[in-house]
Amino acid sequence: MSLPSKQPKPKTCKNPACRASFVPQRLGQAVCSPKCGLAIKHVNEAKARKSLAQVGRADIKVRKEALKSRGDHMREAQQAFNEYIRARDQA
């Protein structure tokens, strides 16, 4: 005895020119047809490019942190300590 599978909820097409209601056939389907997918591909390309750039910047930041010398860490610690002392003395 198996349970009948539920139909997915109808979604609206992400293409601003279309906005038709459709039942998605695949998980994560955002557009009603390949034609609408091609119409909004520039938006998806921009998002993908932005996320790749963000990952690259995070990777560079991690590598720069690993390259810091003992003196760099000491300088940062002294700056933070001085800020704390100034804030304490002002109050």
Secondary structure, DSSP 8 states (H G I E B T S, - for coil): ----------EE-S-TTT--EE--SSTT--SSSHHHHHHTHHHHHHHHHHHHHHHHHHHHHHHHHHH--HHHHHHHHHHHHHHHHHHHHH-
